Amino acid sequence: MQAHVLPSAGASASLLGTQDGAQAEQALTPAGEAAERGFTSEQILSLRALCLGRLDPAVILALAPEQLAGTVERVVDQAASEQRIRLNLREQQKIAAELVNDIKGLGPVQPLLDDDSISDILINGPKRIFVERHGKTEISPAQFRDQRHLVSVCQRVASEMGRRIDEASPMVDARLRDGSRVNIVFPPLALDGPYMSIRKFAKNKIDLQKLVEYGSCSPAVATILEMAARVRLNIVVSGGTGSGKTTLLNALSRFIDFSERVITVEDAAELQLQQPHVVRMETRPPSIEGKGEVTQRDLVRNALRMRPDRIIVGEVRGAEAFDMLQAMNTGHDGSMSSIHSNNTREAITRVESMVQMGSFGLPTHAIRTQIVGAVDLIVQIGRNRDGVRRIMQVTDVAGVENGTVVMNDLFRLVFDGEDSRGRLLTHYEVLNIRPSFLEKLEYCQLDGLWNATLAESRA
C-alpha cells in the first residue's frame, strides 16, 4: 500500500469519538453495548490496517467513488468476519466511508468539505479543527489520528497540484480539485503541528441577484454594479481576508460578453468564469533548487501579449500592481482585480505603495495619475459582526487635484442597529454626484437607467 494512505483519523475521532477507550467504544455502538459486542478500539484500528493492506492502489484509484465504496465495504465485511469482529451494517458502512475518504479524500476533513453550509475549514494541528458556518466560527468534533496522518494529507494535497511541502519548504498555496483554496504551514514555522486553511467556494454559482437575497447589497447597488461591468469600467474589489472579494469578482464577471477574450492571472486559481473564451494562468513557485519561479508580475506582462479584451488579476499583493495599472491604461477596458484594504481610500494608498515596490524612483504624482487613469470604480466589501458579508462602499475614482486623488462615494453603507436575532439593520446612503465615467454610460445608452436607479434609491 502507498505510504501516504494511513489509517484515518476517523478511527480515533469521527468514528471512535475520543482517545479514551470506553468513550471510543460507546461512539461506535449504543452505550453499554460495546463490551457485549466483543470488540475494542484497538481491534478496529487493526481491522482498518488489514483492509488497507488488501486494497490494490492501482485498482482502487481508478474506480469511481460509488464503485470504490462498494468494494471497500466488501473488504471490511470479509476482514471483520476473519477477525471475528461483529459489526452491524451501519458500522461497516462508516468504516468503509472513512477508508474511502483516506484513499481519495482528505480523511476526517472530507465530510466537512462535502457540507455546503461550511465556507472555511481551519486546521490548527491534528486535534483542533474549526469551521465557519454562516460567517461564524465554531470548533468541529473531527480530528486527525495523529500528526503523521495530518502530514500525509497535507503532502498529498500539495503533490496533486505539483507543489512541495516539508520542513525545507514549510509554506505552500495550493487548491483542491473542486477549486477550494488551501494554505499549508509546516513545522518548524507551525509550533503546534501542521496548519491547513481551506477556503471553500460555493458549488452553485453566486450572481448579484443572490447577493441581494443574502443581504450583501441592495437591488440598486446590484443594478449599478451590473451597469459598471457592462460598460467596461475598470473595477477594483477591496476588502479584508474572507470578506467575499473573489465571490464578488465572480458575480461581476457574469456580465462580460461571451465574445470577449478574458485572461485571468492568480496565485491559486479561484475565479470561476462562465464565458467560453477564458484563458486561466496560475503562478509557479521556485523548484527545490530555487529556480523556475513564475510570479504574478511575469504572468500579467505575458497576458498583455496574448491579445486580451479584459484582464482579471485575482489578487494584487505586490509589484504586479504596476503592470495591472498598465494593462488597464492600454486599452483593456473592463479589467478587474482585488486587493486587501480597510476602505476605498486605503485601497488607493495600497496600490500606490505596491507600485513603488516594483518601480523605484517613480514620482508619487506620476503614480497617482496612473491610478486615476486606470481605475474607474472601487467596491469595498466587508464581513460584519453578524457574519454577513456586505458591500460597504462603491466609490468613483474621479481624478487628481493638488496632488490628491479625488474620490466620490456613490453608495455608503449606514448601520441602523440590529434586530432581535442579532442581525444588523442597514441602509445605503446615496450621494447625488455626477460620475466621472458618465461619457461611457452615455456611449452605452445607460445614463438614463443609471440616474433613475440613483434617484429611486434616494427616494
ZAPABA-948783 format. One record per residue: x, y, z of N, C-alpha, C in turn. Coordinates in steps of 0.001 Angstrom, whole numbers, padded with zeros to 6 digits, always signed. Example, Ala and Ser with C-alpha at 12.3 -4.5 7.8 and 13.67 -1.06 7.14 Angstrom:
<sites>
+013190-005690+007800+012300-004500+007800+013200-003300+007800 +012850-002250+007080+013670-001060+007140+012900+000030+007870 
</sites>
This chain:
<sites>
+000849-001196+000000+000000+000000+000000+000877+001236+000000 +000424+002295-000648+001211+003512-000665+001393+004059+000741 +002559+004646+000941+002874+005099+002291+001950+006205+002758 +001399+007003+001807+000605+008140+002247-000810+007745+002641 -001232+006491+002360-002567+006065+002757-002485+005441+004131 -002810+006217+005138-002696+005786+006526-004068+005546+007107 -004173+004803+008201-005469+004674+008869-006030+006043+009197 -007299+006232+008886-007911+007553+009018-008047+007976+010459 -008071+009305+010633-008330+009844+011951-009706+009477+012434 -010574+009045+011518-011906+008645+011945-011857+007528+012954 -010805+006711+012912-010722+005612+013870-010593+006119+015280 -010026+007292+015451-009861+007808+016801-010703+009033+017079 -011351+009575+016031-012105+010804+016250-013511+010697+015723 -013677+010830+014367-015031+010837+013843-015705+009486+014000 -014934+008383+014047-015540+007075+014259-015586+006723+015739 -014457+006896+016426-014399+006480+017821-014684+007607+018797 -014697+008841+018304-015130+009947+019142-014023+010562+019950 -013335+009829+020828-012285+010374+021678-011153+009372+021789 -010118+009763+022495-008992+008873+022707-009253+007882+023840 -010181+008162+024682-010488+007276+025798-011130+005989+025284 -010679+004817+025738-011157+003530+025246-012640+003327+025425 -013130+003561+026630-014553+003319+026897-015426+004267+026086 -015046+005554+026033-015829+006518+025262-015769+006185+023785 -014597+005707+023312-014467+005374+021910-015411+004239+021531 -015498+003220+022373-016386+002100+022077-017838+002547+022098 -018191+003443+022991-019561+003926+023061-019905+004736+021826 -018889+005405+021201-019162+006154+019982-019491+005225+018821 -018942+003980+018894-019226+003010+017853-020590+002367+018019 -020995+002121+019229-022222+001399+019489-023001+002113+020571 -024277+001784+020764-025024+002385+021860-024341+002140+023199 -024622+003029+024154-023972+002957+025463-024130+001578+026082 -023003+001038+026547-023020-000246+027221-022998-001441+026296 -023118-001216+024975-023212-002338+024048-021857-002790+023545 -020845-001879+023608-019544-002192+023033-018949-003450+023635 -018982-003548+024968-018405-004729+025612-019137-005999+025198 -020475-005913+025071-021250-007075+024692-020936-007510+023268 -020639-006554+022395-020368-006898+021004-018984-007502+020856 -018095-007306+021826-016846-008034+021865-015737-007486+020981 -015656-006182+020770-014514-005625+020052-014075-004342+020735 -012823-004001+020514-012244-002810+021134-011768-001849+020049 -011385-000656+020473-010895+000329+019507-009604-000145+018840 -008762-000885+019598-007528-001407+019017-007837-002412+017919 -008885-003203+018102-009265-004165+017067-009768-003466+015809 -010482-002354+016014-010964-001603+014858-009797-001002+014083 -008802-000482+014804-007620+000050+014131-006900-001044+013357 -006794-002226+013970-006164-003351+013289-006968-003776+012062 -008301-003727+012198-009172-004071+011076-008962-003091+009917 -008882-001830+010216-008681-000825+009180-007338-001023+008468 -006284-001298+009257-004970-001537+008657-005002-002772+007763 -005711-003806+008190-005829-005030+007394-006549-004744+006083 -007611-003953+006145-008362-003613+004933-007501-002806+003958 -006763-001838+004482-005895-001040+003614-004842-001905+002938 -004329-002901+003662-003327-003791+003091-003870-004663+001978 -005180-004869+001955-005780-005738+000931-006278-004956-000284 -006239-003654-000208-006718-002858-001322-005561-002501-002253 -005680-002854-003516-004639-002599-004503-004732-001142-004956 -003705-000331-004688-003775+001090-005062-004047+001310-006542 -003446+000476-007402-003627+000635-008846-005079+000441-009255 -005794-000392-008508-007188-000686-008839-008121+000347-008230 -007949+000629-006922-008917+001476-006227-008875+002929-006704 -007696+003426-007098-007607+004811-007545-008276+005016-008901 -008482+003916-009636-009134+004014-010942-010646+003868-010850 -011152+003486-009674-012588+003255-009527-013333+004554-009283 -014565+004608-009740-015443+005727-009408-015792+005669-007927 -016182+006798-007305-016474+006801-005872-017514+005763-005456 -018569+005578-006267-019601+004616-005904-019060+003194-005944 -018267+002879-006964-017676+001543-007066-016676+001306-005945 -015890+002332-005631-014899+002194-004576-015567+001928-003234 -016675+002652-002950-017379+002451-001677-017867+001016-001549 -018457+000462-002618-018939-000920-002576-017806-001914-002388 -016686-001665-003089-015534-002565-002968-014970-002550-001549 -014820-001365-000980-014263-001252+000366-015207-001882+001389 -016502-001719+001224-017457-002335+002156-017337-003850+002149 -017145-004426+000975-016985-005890+000906-015691-006333+001583 -014628-005548+001409-013353-005890+002058-013498-005783+003577 -014184-004749+004068-014395-004585+005507-015206-005751+006060 -016247-006152+005353-017087-007272+005804-016282-008562+005897 -015469-008814+004866-014665-010036+004852-013615-010012+005970 -012922-008884+006127-011883-008804+007153-012478-008889+008555 -013635-008283+008782-014284-008352+010088-014680-009784+010427 -015154-010531+009432-015525-011932+009675-014300-012753+010041 -013186-012517+009340-011965-013266+009637-011434-012937+011032 -011565-011663+011440-011081-011247+012746-012114-011492+013853 -013274-012031+013459-014368-012299+014402-014788-011046+015169 -014876-009948+014383-015370-008683+014937-016790-008492+014416 -017734-008448+015314-019143-008347+014914-019528-006880+014703 -019695-006518+013435-020106-005165+013074-021461-005212+012391 -022336-004274+012769-023585-004195+012039-023369-003415+010738 -024410-003332+009911-024276-002710+008593-023872-001244+008704 -024437-000530+009675-024104+000883+009831-022628+001072+010160 -022098+000228+011025-020694+000333+011416-019769-000014+010256 -020144-001026+009476-019338-001377+008309-019297-000234+007307 -020449+000377+007066-020510+001478+006106-019706+002673+006601 -019722+002900+007929-018984+004028+008480-017480+003831+008335 -017006+002625+008645-015584+002329+008491-015190+002416+007019 -016022+001873+006133-015721+001894+004701-015670+003330+004181 -016615+004178+004631-016644+005571+004178-015382+006310+004603 -014902+006034+005810-013699+006719+006287-012451+006217+005571 -012444+004933+005211-011336+004420+004419-011317+005065+003036 -012496+005227+002442-012592+005880+001138-012096+007323+001227 -012488+008016+002292-012034+009400+002479-010526+009474+002622 -009931+008456+003265-008476+008422+003408-007794+008183+002074 -008416+007338+001248-007775+006951-000002-007915+008040-001061 -009100+008592-001219-009351+009544-002303-009743+010936-001821 -009887+011105-000512-010280+012402+000018-009265+012952+000991 -009753+013709+001964-008881+014327+002960-009141+013769+004356 -009414+012485+004450-009599+011861+005751-010787+012438+006492 -010622+012775+007767-011748+013275+008563-012262+014637+008117 -011493+015336+007271-011923+016646+006790-012887+016518+005608 -012910+015360+004944-013726+015213+003750-015213+015470+004004 -015819+014961+005093-017228+015301+005341-017464+016797+005504 -016471+017522+006034-016602+018968+006168-016564+019641+004798 -015742+019116+003888-015702+019646+002534-017021+019414+001805 -017668+018301+002114-018932+017964+001450-020120+018711+002035 -019927+019384+003169-021007+020114+003833-021107+021514+003220 -022193+021770+002488-022336+023050+001789-022521+024232+002729 -022874+023980+003995-023068+025092+004933-021746+025633+005468 -020642+024945+005209-019323+025339+005711-018580+026087+004610 -018028+027255+004947-017283+028055+003965-015773+028009+004198 -015330+027795+005429-013905+027727+005738-013635+026573+006682 -012513+025883+006474-012045+024828+007371-010648+025210+007828 -010465+025356+009129-009212+025842+009700-008638+024754+010605 -007542+024143+010193-006936+023019+010910-005722+023526+011660 -005807+023540+012990-004705+024001+013845-004056+022796+014523 -003356+021972+013754-002805+020741+014298-003813+019614+014170 -003403+018391+014507-004256+017217+014263-005523+017148+015110 -005562+017812+016248-006694+017647+017173-007627+018846+017258 -007308+019931+016573-008150+021131+016682-008518+021611+015277 -009770+021368+014905-010291+021742+013594-011483+022666+013799 -011423+023843+013193-012514+024814+013283-013152+024974+011907 -014438+025314+011908-015151+025563+010652-015914+026877+010767 -016170+027478+009620-017001+028682+009585-018325+028352+008910 -019406+028589+009647-020753+028404+009105-021499+029725+009189 -022011+030175+008062-022821+031400+008015-022092+032575+008676 -020776+032649+008451-019998+033766+008964-019531+033620+010398 -019879+032518+011082-019482+032298+012476-018547+031093+012564 -017496+031233+013373-016513+030163+013524-016854+029300+014733 -016766+027976+014554-017044+027032+015637-016085+025860+015528 -015862+025164+016640-014962+024011+016635-015708+022790+016127 -014996+021938+015412-015576+020715+014860-015123+019508+015670 -015978+018486+015812-015556+017269+016525-014556+016425+015737 -014403+016688+014441-013482+015894+013623-012038+016097+014086 -011262+015035+014006-009846+015089+014377-009053+014142+013489 -007780+014462+013303-006864+013504+012699-006356+012568+013789 -005908+011384+013363-005458+010428+014369-004217+010918+015091 -003290+011462+014334-002055+011987+014918-001418+012934+013902 -000274+013472+014260+000384+014443+013394+000848+013796+012099 +001241+012540+012150+001711+011847+010946+000610+011750+009903 -000600+011518+010368-001723+011426+009440-002004+012777+008791 -001961+013848+009576-002185+015181+009036-001090+015552+008041 +000162+015225+008360+001275+015491+007441+001042+014783+006112 +000557+013539+006186+000310+012767+004972-000729+013438+004088 -001822+013912+004688-002878+014575+003922-002362+015872+003309 -001601+016661+004093-001063+017923+003582-000148+017682+002378 +000707+016685+002473+001631+016410+001385+000907+015897+000147 -000163+015146+000364-000940+014667-000781-001608+015840-001505 -002163+016791-000741-002806+017964-001348-001789+018753-002170 -000611+018984-001584+000410+019767-002284+000917+019041-003528 +001157+017739-003423+001725+016993-004549+000749+016911-005719 -000553+016862-005433-001538+016795-006514-001530+018054-007368 -001086+019173-006789-001005+020426-007538+000426+020732-007992 +001319+019742-007873+002690+019944-008285+003478+020839-007355 +003021+020959-006105+003717+021782-005119+004443+020869-004123 +005290+021484-003304+006093+020736-002339+005914+021358-000964 +005725+020500+000062+005595+020988+001435+006354+020057+002365 +007335+020584+003065+008102+019840+004057+008840+020862+004916 +009745+020396+005768+010448+021324+006654+011354+022278+005885 +011860+021841+004744+012719+022712+003952+011917+023755+003187 +010676+023424+002847+009773+024357+002157+008455+024362+002923 +008398+025099+004049+007319+024914+005021+006021+025673+004750 +005916+026410+003632+004679+027119+003324+004300+026869+001872 +003002+026719+001609+002554+026487+000241+001117+026968+000079 +000831+027517-001094-000533+027819-001521-000894+026813-002598 -002066+026208-002488-002500+025215-003465-004017+025299-003581 -004593+024382-004336-006046+024301-004437-006453+022849-004603 -007654+022556-004210-008186+021206-004340-008819+021039-005715 -009225+019802-006016-009811+019522-007323-011100+020298-007547 -011828+020610-006464-013090+021345-006619-012880+022862-006673 -011621+023310-006645-011321+024733-006723-011104+025409-005386 -011344+024712-004275-011135+025296-002952-009670+025681-002772 -009444+026826-002136-008083+027323-001926-007519+026763-000630 -006249+026387-000656-005596+025770+000504-004287+026481+000793 -004067+026786+002058-002765+027269+002519-002276+026336+003612 -001010+025921+003515-000440+024966+004474+000844+025553+005044 +000993+025427+006363+002226+025836+007049+002727+024652+007865 +003991+024285+007680+004593+023126+008342+005528+023570+009466 +005798+022665+010435+006878+022910+011387+008183+023080+010613 +009138+023852+011096+009187+024486+012423+008431+025808+012524 +007853+026292+011394+007099+027542+011472+005798+027353+012249 +005165+026201+012082+003923+025884+012800+004295+025175+014094 +004024+025798+015218+004516+025281+016503+003680+024119+017030 +002408+024044+016643+001527+023003+017175+001176+021953+016128 +002084+021719+015200+001798+020764+014152+001424+021481+012879 +001248+020791+011765+000882+021447+010511-000434+022217+010631 -000482+023384+009991-001709+024171+009915-002197+024143+008467 -003475+023933+008299-004061+023947+006964-005322+024813+006987 -005403+025757+006068-006573+026628+005947-007204+026384+004583 -008463+026002+004577-009174+025685+003341-010305+026677+003152 -010284+027394+002054-011356+028317+001691-012205+027658+000618 -013411+027267+000990-014306+026610+000043-015050+027643-000795 -015492+027199-001958-016295+028049-002817-017611+027351-003110 -018654+028146-003163-019991+027583-003329-020077+026801-004636 -020716+025612-004564-020891+024813-005769-021857+025496-006726 -022870+026161-006177-023796+026923-007003-023229+028309-007237 -023125+028696-008490-022539+029981-008833-023384+031116-008254 -022720+032077-007636-023405+033205-006992-023364+034406-007932 -024535+034979-008198-024608+036189-009003-025062+037349-008124 -025213+038519-008727-025593+039693-007950-026990+039549-007348 -027880+038851-008050-029223+038660-007506-029181+037869-006208 -028320+036853-006163-028185+036064-004933-027560+036906-003821 -026636+037800-004163-026057+038681-003156-027125+039587-002553 -028074+040018-003380-029200+040807-002864-030034+039965-001904 -030299+038708-002278-031093+037823-001429-030390+037547-000102 -029062+037447-000133-028295+037184+001091-028163+038429+001961 -028576+039584+001466-028436+040823+002226-027082+041484+002076 -026305+041061+001056-024972+041633+000863-025015+043006+000214 -026087+043306-000493-026236+044618-001104-027704+044844-001416 -028036+046069-001786-029413+046399-002148-029621+046169-003643 -030874+046077-004099-031112+045936-005544-030501+047071-006355 -030525+048293-005812-029956+049430-006539-028449+049282-006708 -027754+048858-005653-026307+048652-005748-026002+047564-006766 -026790+046488-006757-026587+045409-007724-026767+045913-009146 -027770+046749-009369-028010+047301-010703-026855+048191-011152 -026366+049036-010240-025246+049923-010564-023996+049104-010917 -023723+048045-010144-022542+047219-010419-022689+046465-011734 -023904+046027-012041-024125+045362-013326-023831+046318-014483 -024319+047541-014376-024041+048523-015429-022551+048818-015523 -021876+048903-014381-020432+049175-014385-019674+048084-015131 -020070+046832-014939-019408+045724-015638-019743+045731-017123 -020978+046066-017451-021404+046040-018857-020755+047151-019678 -020557+048335-019084-019955+049445-019845-018434+049399-019788 -017887+048324-019243-016441+048065-019250-015665+049076-018406 -016173+049338-017201-015383+050117-016250-014298+049227-015660 -013145+049823-015352-012089+049095-014641-012425+049106-013154 -012597+047917-012592-013114+047795-011230-012089+047111-010339 -011884+047677-009160-011061+047048-008122-011967+046706-006951 -011950+045444-006539-012723+044992-005376-011779+044957-004184 -012145+045666-003141-011288+045821-001966-011966+045219-000744 -011171+044655+000159-011735+044085+001381-010707+043301+002159 -011108+042825+003316-010218+042040+004151-010247+040567+003770 -009464+039774+004493-009431+038331+004260-010792+037727+004578 -011299+036922+003658-012571+036245+003886-013787+037139+003778 -013626+038317+003173-014755+039249+003088-015652+038986+001886 -015186+038170+000948-016002+037852-000215-015548+038524-001498 -014277+038907-001590-013773+039596-002785-013875+038711-004023 -013428+037461-003914-013457+036570-005070-014885+036266-005491 -015780+036092-004518-017185+035847-004840-017772+037010-005617 -017453+038240-005197-017962+039415-005894-017357+039530-007287 -016066+039219-007431-015448+039233-008755-016136+038245-009692 -016426+037049-009166-017130+036049-009971-018500+036557-010400 -019196+037214-009472-020531+037737-009790-020446+038825-010857 -019464+039720-010747-019314+040785-011732-018917+040233-013102 -018144+039168-013109-017670+038612-014381-018790+038003-015210 -019935+037740-014618-021046+037161-015360-021589+038113-016424 -021253+039398-016319-021756+040379-017275-020759+040673-018392 -019674+039917-018433-018728+040036-019541-019325+039343-020759 -019271+040009-021892-019855+039451-023116-019123+038169-023528 -019881+037210-024034-019307+035919-024405-018341+036016-025586 -018375+037126-026306-017477+037277-027453-016088+037763-027036 -015914+038137-025785-014648+038716-025333-013658+037646-024877 -012396+037924-025123-011309+037056-024665-010840+037571-023308 -010979+036738-022290-010664+037124-020918-009478+036306-020432 -008487+036970-019870-007313+036284-019312-007283+036534-017809 -007205+035467-017038-007147+035581-015577-005744+035218-015099 -005274+035955-014107-003953+035726-013508-004153+035613-012000 -003712+034484-011422-003939+034249-009996-002768+033504-009372 -002608+033674-008068-001640+032866-007322-002124+031429-007220 -003371+031260-006803-004033+029957-006789-005382+030160-007458 -005651+029421-008510-006839+029649-009330-008114+029508-008510 -008890+030594-008419-010129+030617-007651-011314+031102-008485 -011036+031945-009458-012115+032518-010252-012821+031438-011058 -014135+031583-011187-014949+030599-011898-015774+031326-012958 -015114+031729-014023-015784+032467-015079-016563+031511-015980 -017705+031987-016478-018591+031143-017274-018459+031380-018773 -017655+032359-019178-017523+032666-020592-016754+031556-021319 -017024+031362-022624-016346+030284-023351-014889+030583-023680 -014525+031898-023759-013175+032257-024183-012394+032816-022991 -012035+031942-022073-011302+032322-020867-009955+031604-020863 -008889+032363-020656-007543+031804-020549-007091+031976-019106 -006865+030866-018408-006538+030908-016985-005053+030632-016791 -004389+031496-016020-002966+031309-015727-002733+031389-014218 -001802+030588-013754-001521+030465-012329-000022+030531-012108 +000388+031192-011028+001816+031332-010735+002444+029990-010408 +003766+029950-010468+004504+028735-010126+005600+029067-009129 +005691+028324-008021+006754+028587-007039+008095+028080-007543 +009192+028503-006909+010507+028006-007336+010674+026527-007030 +011529+025876-007779+011827+024460-007558+012696+024291-006317 +013062+023048-006021+013919+022768-004870+015245+023508-004992 +015710+023662-006248+016975+024371-006474+016803+025881-006449 +015561+026352-006245+015311+027786-006218+015156+028409-007588 +014870+027594-008607+014759+028092-009964+013342+027848-010493 +013035+028513-011591+011781+028252-012288+010575+028986-011760 +010749+029944-010849+009605+030660-010302+008971+031554-011367 +007637+031549-011411+006890+032439-012292+005937+033240-011414 +006121+034550-011360+005341+035402-010471+004109+035953-011191 +003231+036587-010405+002070+037237-010999+002495+038334-011958 +003566+039028-011621+004034+040104-012496+004455+039552-013849 +005125+038400-013842+005510+037767-015104+004282+037414-015935 +003250+036879-015256+002053+036459-015977+001256+037645-016507 +001180+038731-015727+000457+039911-016201+001154+040491-017427 +002480+040549-017395+003218+041051-018548+002970+040173-019764 +002980+038857-019555+002757+037948-020680+001324+038048-021193 +000376+038280-020286-001028+038387-020695-001226+039525-021683 -000442+040598-021563-000558+041733-022480-000193+041344-023903 +000553+040240-024067+000972+039790-025403+000018+038742-025971 -001063+038451-025250-001972+037369-025654-003291+037891-026219 -003311+039127-026652-004483+039795-027228-005732+039638-026360 -005657+040101-025107-006843+040026-024251-007799+041179-024514 -009084+040936-024307-010056+042023-024246-010147+042558-022822 -010086+041637-021870-010069+042024-020448-009037+041162-019727 -008430+041746-018702-007507+041007-017833-008057+041079-016417 -008159+039933-015772-008616+039883-014386-007485+039322-013532 -006980+040151-012639-005914+039730-011723-006580+039355-010402 -006486+038081-010043-007228+037573-008885-006989+038352-007614 -005760+038600-007295-005464+039376-006083-004080+039991-006211 -004023+041313-006113-002751+042027-006252-002129+042182-004878 -000895+041728-004736-000224+041785-003430+001113+042525-003483 +001642+042741-004676+002983+043304-004735+003224+044127-005978 +004421+043959-006552+004864+044814-007652+004027+044647-008905 +003237+043555-009000+002400+043377-010190+001307+044440-010292 +001121+045241-009217+000146+046337-009270+000490+047309-010399 +001773+047546-010631+002181+048463-011701+001751+047922-013053 +001953+046618-013277+001581+046011-014553+000066+045943-014709 -000649+045774-013591-002106+045792-013645-002598+047164-014119 -002003+048244-013571-002376+049585-013994-002035+049810-015464 -000889+049287-015888-000503+049421-017287-001527+048738-018198 -001995+047555-017775-002990+046829-018571-004283+047638-018676 -004713+048213-017549-005948+048995-017550-005804+050281-018346 -004572+050777-018469-004329+052042-019152-004001+051879-020626 -003960+050651-021133-003521+050416-022516-004606+049739-023338 -005850+050145-023119-006915+049685-023990-007650+048437-023552 -007383+047940-022334-008078+046743-021857-009170+047156-020875 -010103+047949-021366-011199+048410-020519-012006+047223-020005 -012554+047388-018805-013339+046314-018212-012512+045317-017432 -011234+045637-017203-010386+044752-016406-010754+044872-014930 -010462+043825-014184-010834+043790-012769-009687+043208-011952 -009717+043528-010664-008728+042985-009744-009251+043117-008325 -008530+042541-007377-008900+042674-005963-007644+042910-005142 -007817+043629-004032-006713+043895-003116-007249+043860-001685 -006327+043784-000737-006683+043848+000670-006606+045300+001155 -007682+045788+001741-007638+047091+002398-008898+047277+003234 -008885+048284+004098-009998+048507+005024-011090+049403+004455 -010754+050255+003494-011752+051103+002854-011212+051527+001497 -012043+052226+000737-011649+052557-000632-010495+053556-000684 -010420+054471+000265-009306+055416+000304-007996+054684+000556 -008007+053735+001498-006799+052952+001770-006442+052061+000593 -007426+051667-000194-007134+050854-001372-006230+051614-002338 -006513+052904-002539-005662+053725-003398-004253+053814-002830 -004153+054013-001513-002842+054110-000858-002057+052805-001009 -002760+051665-000893-002076+050377-001025-001585+050159-002442 -002413+050495-003427-001974+050357-004813-000741+051218-005061 -000763+052440-004533+000381+053345-004683+001645+052740-004064 +001504+052154-002881+002658+051542-002208+003180+050351-002989 +002264+049533-003533+002690+048342-004271+003369+048720-005582 +002914+049791-006223+003580+050251-007441+005003+050687-007119 +005197+051368-005988+006531+051811-005592+007453+050634-005294 +006865+049494-004879+007676+048298-004621+008365+047811-005893 +007697+047973-007036+008266+047460-008275+008798+048524-009204 +008636+049799-008870+009081+050878-009748+009779+051942-008921 +011016+051680-008561+011755+052594-007697+012037+053912-008424 +011805+054994-007701+012111+056303-008267+010979+056941-009027 +009851+056245-009222+008722+056836-009932+008066+057882-009038 +007885+059112-009517+007308+060166-008666+005898+059818-008207 +005553+060266-007004+004239+059994-006447+003130+060538-007337 +003332+061733-007872+002303+062326-008734+002071+061464-009972 +003151+060918-010535+003014+060065-011716+002244+058793-011388 +002509+058223-010205+001795+057013-009800+000309+057300-009626 -000008+058409-008973-001417+058746-008749-002131+059044-010057 -001430+059647-010997-002024+059899-012306-002328+058580-013014 -001408+057616-012873-001631+056286-013453-002843+055619-012815 -002958+055706-011503-004070+055074-010794-005395+055670-011247 -005459+056997-011302-006702+057667-011692-007074+057345-013134 -006068+057250-014001-006338+056921-015388-006777+055483-015582 -006365+054595-014664-006653+053167-014819-007937+052746-014128 -008135+053152-012877-009235+052631-012057-010446+053562-012147 -011588+052998-012475-012827+053780-012521-013630+053659-011236 -013694+052449-010700-014599+052186-009576-013913+051271-008564 -014070+051570-007281-013595+050693-006209-014803+050262-005386 -014929+048962-005209-016041+048402-004437-015468+047791-003168 -015868+048328-002021-015393+047835-000726-016394+046838-000170 -015923+045658+000189-016788+044635+000771-016190+044195+002101 -017031+043918+003065-016544+043534+004389-017454+042523+005053 -016898+041811+006015-017683+040850+006802-018034+041506+008129 -019327+041683+008372-019785+042364+009582-019891+041403+010752 -020138+041946+011940-020109+041125+013158-021265+040142+013247 -022306+040299+012415-023384+039308+012402-023095+038182+011418 -021896+038196+010825-021492+037131+009916-021837+037375+008466 -022586+038433+008174-022994+038716+006799-021922+039552+006103 -021600+039174+004870-020665+039943+004058-021465+040970+003257 -021140+042232+003430-021896+043310+002791-020973+044239+002004 -021494+044793+000929-020792+045840+000200-020887+047114+001029 -019737+047663+001409-019685+048802+002313-019655+050141+001580 -018946+050193+000466-018803+051432-000292-018709+051113-001777 -019241+051974-002587-018990+051970-004025-018479+053366-004349 -017213+053445-004753-016539+054736-004864-016035+054988-006276 -016320+056175-006779-015857+056632-008084-014497+057310-007906 -013495+056837-008669-012174+057482-008655-012220+058580-009709 -012356+059833-009243-012725+060933-010142-011540+061618-010811 -010420+061774-010129-009301+062487-010728-008258+062857-009692 -007336+063720-010074-006278+064197-009176-006395+065710-009064 -006389+066202-007836-006478+067640-007598-005460+068028-006539 -004537+068904-006896-003466+069337-005985-002670+068155-005435 -002439+067176-006299-001649+066010-005903-002396+064977-005112 -003697+065191-004865-004503+064244-004088-005537+063584-004999 -005701+062283-004837-006700+061554-005621-008092+061915-005112 -008939+062388-006022-010316+062762-005672-011204+061526-005817 -011927+061197-004735-012790+060012-004727-014173+060420-004222 -015204+059940-004904-016581+060247-004538-017355+058964-004274 -017909+058856-003075-018729+057690-002753-020080+057802-003457 -020408+056776-004248-021737+056714-004856-022734+056084-003881 -022266+055059-003164-023063+054403-002127-022194+054239-000885 -022806+054388+000275-022094+054187+001530-023053+053500+002506 -022624+052371+003076-023483+051609+003984-023561+052295+005344 -024777+052416+005865-025014+053028+007170-025707+052010+008061 -025217+051863+009302-025790+050903+010238-026856+051585+011097 -028012+050926+011207-029140+051490+011958-029398+050784+013288 -028677+049706+013567-028927+048933+014785-028957+047449+014457 -029666+046673+015260-029786+045244+014997-031151+044747+015451 -031587+043620+014853-032892+043071+015207-032756+042099+016371 -033853+041437+016710-033869+040544+017871-032985+039322+017697 -032667+038973+016458-031807+037807+016192-030329+038178+016097 -030013+039446+016309-028623+039885+016241-028160+040266+014858 -029062+040276+013865-028700+040657+012509-028730+042186+012388 -027698+042733+011777-027580+044178+011662-028626+044735+010698 -029164+045910+011045-030090+046629+010179-029314+047747+009493 -029403+047820+008183-028587+048759+007426-029399+049413+006315 -028860+050502+005806-029370+051102+004572-028214+051804+003887 -028386+052120+002606-027329+052785+001848-027608+054272+001723 -026586+055056+002018-026646+056484+001772-026199+056720+000322 -027049+057334-000455-026781+057545-001875-026469+059017-002105 -025293+059285-002665-024853+060664-002858-025167+061123-004282 -025645+062333-004409-026028+062906-005702-024805+063538-006368 -023981+062677-006985-022721+063131-007576-022654+062648-009023 -022228+063526-009892-022056+063158-011300-020834+062261-011428 -020991+061019-011921-019837+060113-012011-018838+060575-013064 -017584+060280-012841-016534+060703-013774-016586+059916-015080 -017281+058792-015079-017355+057938-016267-018708+058091-016976 -019326+059260-016840-020639+059483-017430-020607+059308-018947 -019485+059663-019580-019399+059522-021028-019536+058061-021462 -018964+057144-020676-019098+055720-021010-020547+055273-020874 -021232+055764-019850-022645+055428-019685-023466+055959-020864 -023171+057195-021289-023897+057775-022413-023608+057018-023704 -022362+056593-023883-021978+055829-025080-022760+054529-025172 -022975+053893-024010-023736+052633-023968-025231+052859-023750 -025662+054125-023740-027064+054492-023575-027644+053949-022261 -026830+054025-021214-027269+053569-019898-027307+054712-018883 -027053+055938-019340-027037+057059-018399-028412+057306-017797 -029478+057102-018596-030831+057282-018070-031162+056290-016982 -030803+055007-017215-031055+053975-016206-030225+054230-014964 -028973+054692-015140-028091+054993-014008-028722+056069-013119 -029146+057174-013740-029732+058275-012981-031047+057868-012316 -031840+057066-013021-033121+056622-012466-032900+055700-011263 -031882+054844-011334-031588+053930-010219-031145+054712-008993 -030276+055694-009185-029816+056505-008059-030968+057317-007468 -031815+057873-008332-032948+058665-007850-033925+057808-007043 -034170+056594-007518-035070+055687-006808-034494+055295-005460 -033162+055142-005392-032525+054761-004125-032607+055884-003110 -032543+057129-003585-032608+058268-002669-034029+058567-002195 -035010+058073-002940-036424+058375-002598-036840+057701-001295 
</sites>
